[in-house]
Amino acid sequence: MERREAIKRTAALMGGLIFAPTMMGVLKGCTPSEGEWTPAVFSQSQAKLVSALSETILPAGDLPGAIDVGVPGFIDKMIDEVYDDEQERMFLEGLDQFELNCIEQTGKTFSDLTAEEQFNYASLINKESIESEMLEGPQFFLIFKELTMVGFFTSEAGATEVLRYEQVPGYYDGCVPLEEVGRTWATA
């Protein structure tokens, strides 16, 4: 069995929780890099949308946001290096359709909305995508959100400033109030 097929089957066993190309990209070594990026796949307007949408999903605050850690460049790299032609076409069509729908519903492009309007619109699309996924299969917004999260948490800042590492094996207590442990995700 080839590595690609094994990853696809693993994703299927997990109930499709992780879109297979995303898993393959991480295994391939795609990680975000901070700083300016030149889009390889996206047009300038698509790159602007990718930046605005990823920052809406993970905004800067006490911790760095999606743009700070290079998530838009990571997404571009994943689409360019990991996705096949059909997946790339579908992603770009989803990106363009997201923008068209935003213009239809709000009268503005997503990046021209205020931060609050972006959050509200993205929240609405997220809810609709979750409801549609059961009937229609993978939804663009959820794939985009997954790429944003994976990009963030595989960045140096996401892995060191947000995630905590707890050495395993160690003491296990299955009933601890969340307030006592704080953030619980970690990468090794």
N, C-alpha and C positions, 0 to 999 in steps of 0.2 A: 504494500500500500504506500502511495506517495504521501509526502508530508502534507501537501495541500488537501488531499482527500481526508487524511486523518484529522486535520483541523476542522474541516467542514463537518465531519461526523461528530466531533466533540461539541461543536456549536449546536448541532441538531439535538444531541443528547441533553445539552443544557437548556433545551427548550428555546433555542434561538436567542438567548439572553444577550449574547454578544454577536454582532454581525461578523460573519467569518472573515471578510477582508480586513476588518479592524484588528482581529486577533492575529492574522497573518502579518500585518504591517508591524505590529509590536514585536512579534517573533523575529521579523526581518531586521529589526533594529531601528525602526523609525522613531525618533524622539524629537520633541520640539527644541528649537534653539532660539534664544532670546535675540532681539535686535530686528533690524529691518529685513524684510524678505521681498523678493521679486517673484511675483506669481508665475508659475510654470504652466498652469492649466487655466486659471481664472482670468477673465477680462478685468479691467480696472474696476468696473461697477460691481462685478461679482466679488472681487477681492474686498471691496468696501463693505459689501453685505456680509461676507464671511467674518470680517473683523467686528462689525457691529453686532451680529447675532451671537458670536462666540463670547463677546464681552457682556452681552445681556444675560447669557446663561451663567457665566462665571465672572461677575464684575469685580473690579479692584476695590479693596476696602482696607481692612487691617492686614490682609494678605494680598499678594499679587493677584491680578486678574488674568483672564485668558490672553489678552494682548501682551501683558507684561512678560509672560513666560513663552510666548511664541506659538500659541495654539493655531492662529490662522495659517502660518507657514507650515505647521505640522499637517493640517488638513490638506493643504495644497500638495504637500509631498506625498501624503497617503494616496490621494486621488491620482497623482502622476505616476507613482512608482509601484503601487500595490493593486489598485483597481484595474480590472481588465477593461477593454474598450466599451463593452456594454454597460458595466457598472459605472464607468466614468460618464458615459452619455446620460444614464438615468440620474446620477447625482447632479450633473449640471442642469438637466431639465428640471429637477426638483428645486434647485436653487433659483432658477429663473421663474418657475411657477410660484414659489414662495413670494418673490418680489412682486410679481403681477397681482397676486391675491392681496398683498398688503396695499398696493396702490388702489385696487378696486374698493377695498374695505375702509381705507383711511384717507385716501386722496394723496398720500405721500409715499416715497420710497421708505423702506425700513430704516435706513441710516439717517433719514431726515426727520424721523420721529424723535420726540423727547425721550429721555431715558425711561420715564414712567410709562409713556405710550408704548415704547419697545417692550418693556416688561409685560404690560397688559396684553399686547398682541401676541407675544411669544407664549404667554400662559394659555391663552385661548387656543392657539394652534397646538400646543402640547396636549391639552385635554382632548381636542378633536382627533389628534393622531393616535393617542392611546385607545380611544374608542374605535377608531377605524382599523387599527392594526389586527384585531382579532378576526375581522371579516375580509380585509383586503391585503393582509401581509405587511411586510416592512414599510414604514412610512418615512419619507424624507426627513422630516423634522427630528424623529427619534434617532435616525442614523446620524444626523448632524450633531445632535446632543451627545450621543455616544462618542463620536470622534472628539468633540470638545472635552469631554470628561477624561477620556483616555489620554489625550494630548496633555491636559493639565497635570494629571497625576503621574505621568511618566516624565514630566519635566523635573529638573533638579529642585526647584522651589516647591512644586507640588508634593514631591516625594520626601523632602526634608523638613519643610515648614508646616505642612498641613497633616501629612500622615505621621503616625508614630510607629516605631518599631518595638515590638515586644518579642524578645527571644523565645523561641519555642524549641524544645519543650520547656515548660515552666509550670508554675502553679496555675491550676484551672479552677475558677469559681464561676459556675454557670448562671448565677443569680446575683448580679451586681447592678445596682441602680446606675443608669447612664450618667447621672450627675457626678458620680464618683470617679468615672474613668475618662470622661470627656470624649475627644475624638478617638475612634476605635479602629479606623482603617489603617493598614500598614502594608508596605511592600518590603520584600527582603532582597 
